[in-house]
Structures are given as structure tokens and as C-alpha cells.
Amino acid sequence: MRNRLVILLACAVSCALLAVLVPTAGNATDARTSVREKALAWGVAQVGTRERGTTNCSPTIDRWQRAMGLDVPPCRVWCGAFVHQAYKRAGVELSSRLIDPDRSYDDAVAGRRHLRQIPVSAIRPGDIVFYKFRDGVRASHLALARSRPNNGKLDTVEGNTSHAVRLETRGMQYIVLAARVTR
């Protein structure tokens, strides 16, 4: 009987030590939340990054586009390069198709290339928001949500807004799609 008690006590102590010493892996939702938080934190830290004049070019923006596998020049509209770089810094390699919000719109709707469409009401900080500001496309601009929707508005951080990375608050009526990164 005494040997059993010693063995049970040893097992209990071992389990307690393992619980303290070995961090839990968490679940997939925790990991995705962490990635969104990291992407958002990086994005907010870039506020004030500017292009040269109205050229869509700067050494920093050019680096973001090259990191997507794109040749520079030409300099392109870079809201997608900003979002791509935010997730790259958070450890997720998204598609270079993000350079074109209209093409990446298709990916989110189809659940391809690590994007999954979510209801606009389900937006959380770090999710990707698609806007339509010009005719002839389904989406023309991308941003990272900084908050949950509130009173018909959403706080975002955006690249290529008035030639810089900026914090914005926009009306929900401009959102045409919301997407969550799935990896």
C-alpha cells in the first residue's frame, strides 16, 4: 500500500511540474488571434510611412512590393502591399494577389490563398476589410480593422490613403467584404 501511495504522489508531482514547465499550445483560434494582433500592431507602427509625392513609390513601399515577389518599378497602388507585409511580419505569407483588391476579393469569397470571407458583423481587430471606392471593380482598397464595428463605423489602419499609412474611421456602408486570414 505504501509503494502505491509513493507512486501516486510521484505521478501527481510530475504532472504538476509538467503543467508549470510546459506551456500549452492553445487552440487554433488563439493562434489566429495572435497572428491578427501581431499584423495589426505592425500596421499601426507604420502610421506616417509615406510615398514620395504621389508616385506610389518610396524605398519602404518598394521593399514591401518586392517582398510580395513583384518587380519594382513599376510602382503600384500599395494598400495590398501594406496588408501583405503586416501579415508577413506576423508570420503568414499571403498571396501576391493582394496587390489587386479585386482579385483578392475572389480569393476570400472562394476561401483560397489563406483568406476566408466572414460576415461584416464578425469583424475583429486584424481582419482584412475590402472597400469599393471606384466603379468597374468589386473592391478597390484594403485595410486592417483596428476594432469591431461600432455605431455604423469601423476603425482601420490603411496603406495608400492620402499617400501614407493612416488611421481611419470609415462608415460601414463602404465595406464590400470582410476576410479573415486562415493560417
QUIJO-V197218 format. One line per field, one symbol per residue. phi: phi as a letter, one per 30 degrees, with the letter a starting at -180 (. if undefined). burial: I if it has 9 or more other ideal C-beta (glycine too) atoms within 8 Angstrom, else O. A space follows every 50 residues. Layout:
# QUIJO-V197218
phi = ???
burial = ???
This chain:
# QUIJO-V197218
phi = .ddddddddddddddddddddcdddicddeddddddddddddedddejdb ddhbcibaeddeddddddjcdbdddcecdddddededdddjbcddddddc edddeeddddichicbdbdedcebejdccccbcbdibdbbabacdcadeb hibbdbbbcichiadbdbbbdddddcabbcdcb
burial = OOOOOOOOOOOOOOOOOOOOOOOOOOOOOOIIIOIIIIIIOIIIOIIOIO IOOOOIIIOOIIOIIIIIOIOIOOIIOIIIIIIIIIIIIIOIOIOOIIIO IIOIIIIIOOOOOOIOIIOIOOIIIIIIIIIIOOOOIOIIIIIIIIOOIO OOIIIIIIIIIOOIIIIIOIOIOIIIIIIIIOO
